[in-house]
Amino acid sequence: MSEAVSLPGDPKVDEQLAREHDLTDEEWQNILEILGRTPTYPELGIFSVMWAEHCSYKSSKKHLKTLPTSAEHVLQGPGENAGAVAIGDGLAAIFKVESHNHPSFIEPVQGAATGVGGILRDIFTMGARPVASLDSIRFGPLEDPKHRHLLRGVVEGVGGYGNSVGVATVGGETQFHPCYAGNILVNAFNLGIVEADNIFLGTATGVGNPVIYAGSKTGRDGIHGASLLASAEFGDEADQMRPTVQVGDPFTENCLIEACLELMSTDHVVGIQDMGAAGLTCSAFEMASRAGTGIVMELDQVPQRAADMTPYEMLLSESQERMLMVARKGREAQVCEIFQRWGLDAMVVGRVTDDGRMKINWHGDTVVDIPVDPVSAAAPELDRPTQEPAALRERQKLDTSALPPEEDPEGALLALLDSPNLCSKAWVARQYDQLVQGNTLIGPGGDAALVRVKRDDGTPTRKALAISADCNPRWCWLDPFAGTQAAVAESARNVACTGARPLALTNCLNFGNPEKPEIMWEFAEAVRGLGEAAEALGTPVISGNVSLYNETKGSAIYPTPTIVMVGLLEDHTRHAVSQFREAGRVIVLLGETREELGGSEWLLFRTGREAGLPPRVDLDHERRLQGLLREGVAAGEIETAHDISDGGFAVALSECTFSSDGPGIGARVELRNGIRPDALLFGESTGRVIVATDSPDALLERAHAAGVPAARIGETGGDRVSITPTGGEAWVDIPVQELHAAWAAGLPRRLEAV
């Protein structure tokens, strides 16, 4: 039986205290069996955070195991700090998306800022220089002053941290819905570039090697952020949770990036991990578990910024800008000197052992002595019951024949462009540095962001990476399986619209309380849809995050499986944009418009209903369409490509006429009137793209060979958007200036409301 002593002043550890740490009675009995004794107070804290939902994935890992995660170009899949894919020329892209939802609802500026800081550390921990960030953020209605405050705070946090660190925020998505009124979502993504043969992993290898702590000092901020804040739903006490939110310092992070990358250019370090959720505890256990080793740690050697901290507090603190690493024996001085030169603390705090145990000493006493794997690798795996929501079939019902036809297409188009989810998000993007490091080719507002690839020494290549974040929560609420498939397909389609080949994806799966069978059913169906779509499109899931318990007082968010797709463009000088570049170009519609109004923005606008089945996804068609887009861009036949998604054709066409700084080139199109006009204009059938070309015959021939429906529908030019049925009078004929004014004013107008 292992030995560890309780300290004077620690509370008595018993079953009741375990419950207060969100451990179940079954988990408490499991702990007693693992240890053969009652745990000490620090040991109880370790089990509580490591077995919390946020760290253990105990409700989700049964389903996550079904996802496709490998391919020839995948260098690192799930299980490490981030995923990695080869992009040629001896380089790799490292990327991941993570959530910081609950902290951002409690304290929007610091919650969002530390979300950005945490995802940056996941990337440079693997040896990559962070080059591009995205944010996927969702709020309640802007009519609520609280959500105007939350939006301002989150944007300030994302921009303030990212801008100060010097990493461009190049895209993302911002949405509003009543389901987020009690629980906003803040998902942060980052991508970095590294030499493919210099990727670092978070492993504690080499018995006798020193364990080194580096970065900021440890304080009391963020204690139980992973277990009690991120692994439980909100109640009346939400506003009292502010002390569990971490506080970030982007300038320290900047120094930490440079110090780590300098260290990784040597051979001093064998494993490195950032201290994120559950802080020192999680990083130490995960590093030892991956290597099959143990660690003995002298906790009193850890730099502290708060007086009289206890072992419990130090082990559970989530203070930011901290790293844990294993160096080669005898290189301790060289490692510490690098960090100290960057103004950072660095201290040897332990060594690697061969006994598979975590032993933590405090002023000569052993306060933790527990086996690594039962805490980390063998954490509980639950098979929670699932049950289709009782109301699902009812909300999927929609009789389109009973819907009155749209009598004012122009008014509907202007209203949709002004709506919170479809209007311009320039107010958000302007607060982010989009150009720092000089790699941004397409920034916020495009179908996908596009960033040039450079080597770490600044040497440019011809390559670029396209990145897109997508999810339609309403569709996922109406059908989690089809809605998630649509999110994967749209994200890949957006990447392909630049001319890039989708490589792999990362996901942030945001759901409600998994203890409810209806929520667990939504989650299981979403993962099933994600897996099938990723497999069909050849885009494996290489990293990700699960965020559960996103609900307040029993009211859950809509299922929100955020998908971020990364694609490779071999020659950045040949890429398409989403705006019309020249007058006189032929406009071609790729894909087929069906009479699908279920779950559409138009249906919500016109009837106030969220109902029906979302548009069906044809993954074979998506694969052919994406191949056609890549080939057409590479051949110079496609200069504009814009995905048709929320709001339908009329909204997408209008967006093509908006330049980066105002109204752009107009368009005249004619549509065959085969289905009801409002479905043609505002239906959201998937697998469609508007393209502009000066080689229409070659493009149509290419589309025919690829088996992709394609039709010549009009041309660019003038200062109006005109949409006319074949042989009839125009449904829409509006100046681009008027359309742009409605689109540009939507968000500022609501934020200025009193």
Buried (B, 14 or more C-beta within 10 A) or exposed (E): EBEBEBBEEBEEBEEEBBEEBBBEEEBBEBBBEBBEBBBBBBBBBBBBBBBBBBBBBBBBBBBBEEBBBEBEBBBBBBEBBBBBBBBEEEBBBBBBBBBBBBBBBBBBBBBBBBBBBBBBBBBBBBBBBBBBBBBBBBBBBBEBEEBBEBBBBBBBBBBBBBBBBBBBBBBBBBBBBEBBBBBBBBBBBBBBBBBBEBBBBBBBBBBEBBBBBBBBBBBBBBBBBBBBBBBBBBEEEBEEBEBBBBBBBBEBBBBBBBBBBEBBEEEBBBBBBBBBBBBBBBBBBBBBBBBBBBBBBBBBBBBBBBEEBBBBBBBBBBBBBBBBBBBBBEBBEBBBEBBBEBEBBBBBBBBBBEEBBBBBBBEEEBBBBBBBBBBBEBBBEBEBEBEEBEEBEEBBEBEBEEBEEBEEBBEBBBBBBBBBBBBBBBBBBEBBBBEBBEBBBBBBBBBBBBBBBBBBEEEEBEBBBBBBBBBBBBBBBBBBBBBBBBBBBBBBBBBBBBBBBBBBBBBBBBBBBBBBBBBBBBBBBBBBBBBBBBBBBBBBBBBBBBBBBBBBEEBBBBBBBBBBBBBBBBEBEBBBBBBBBEEEBBBBBBBBBBBBBBBBBBBBBBEEEBBBBBBBBBBEBBBBBBBBBBBBBBBEBBBBBBBBBBBBBBBBBBBBBBBEEEBBBBBBBBBEBEBBBBBBBBBBBBBBBBBBBBBBEBBBEBBEEBEBBBBBBBBBBBEBBBBBBEEEEBBBBBBBEBBBBBBBBBBEEBEEEE
